[in-house]
Amino acid sequence: RGGSMSIAAVKHYGSASESLFVGNSTVRQVRRWDFVRKEYTTCQTHESDISCLAVCAKKRIVASATAQGGEIALFNLQYNTRSDLRSATHKALTCIDIAPGLRSHVSVGSEDGLLQLFDATRSGGAPLRSFSHLHSAPLRGLEFHALSSSTLVTRTRNSHAGAADVSSMCPGPIHDWSGNH
């Protein structure tokens, strides 16, 4: 209502009768659409434009990141609290995901190809690990493997895709689907 919105990301949460999260870059907010009440509520705001969004229904967490400044916000839906993390790069954060398992890991990818792994329980914390050698192109997508919180599947702007084990200090690609072997 009332004006245009620049939608950066949309993620569904819960069953069909629950919520939809919208990352709105115009007002720099993550908003939650409640299908039952038919209304928006604001979960978190940012200082710069929102570029990506992730939702973990199991952990009841919404994570969002910005196109400038390396700002990452985690919003706990159960306790209505927010915590912040800081990226090691000031390039645009292009993708984000929350580990599905018992680990409290959040991973972000950036315009400069940097992949970072965070501990979501350490508010304000720097990345646990940063991996710059996995891809040389900007990251466009990443997702924790559904059965292994230490395996990330990644995709770059130049159509390279792969999987990496982020549990070791010096991860290497597990598999490269780019065809450049």
Salt bridges, closest charged atoms under 4 A:
ASP34 OD2 - ARG37 NE 3.69
GLU39 OE2 - ARG37 NH1 3.83
ASP49 OD1 - ARG28 NE 3.05
GLU71 OE2 - HIS46 ND1 3.23
GLU71 OE2 - ARG82 NH2 3.25
ASP84 OD1 - ARG82 NH2 2.78
GLU111 OE1 - ARG140 NH1 3.23
GLU111 OE2 - ARG157 NH1 3.36
